[in-house]
Amino acid sequence: MTEPVDPDAGTARLGSPAIDGQISYKLRLAQIVAYRAFEGVVTGFGAAPRYLGLLCLIRDNPGQAQSRLAEAVALQRSSLVTILDRLEADGLVERRAVSGDRRMKQVWLTPEGGRVVDLLLPQAEAHEAALTAGLSATDKALFLRALDQVVQNLS
């Protein structure tokens, strides 16, 4: 049995040798911290800040099938449908049936969705600058390339 750690041992972040060097753990921690900070800055937009990436994909690729969007954001189709239900209820996206295939739905950004994306993007860019403070342009490019490789490895 190991000795307990003093629960009042200062304000340092807790660590564990078992996970401190794991990229997957650090990615998840960074994602949680980044989105918590972003959502704390942008208020009054409902679920839109959480799904800004998806809304940008829909804006820049109008009329895509739900299945293609799910693939693009690495979600199960059923999980994406739940998100689209929320975004549609908020008036940000619209799903349209495809003639000849009642099961397939295409997804479009509504004018309100476009307005919200236009308002959120500058705030997201400012957040990105704060997030990457201290990283050179080369560091950012290398980091993005490494993340792309991680995604490719697991896709």
Summary of the structure (lengths in Angstrom):
residues: 155
radius of gyration: 19.4
end to end distance: 40.4
largest distance: 66.7
contacts: 350
relative contact order: 0.11
helix: 59%
strand: 11%
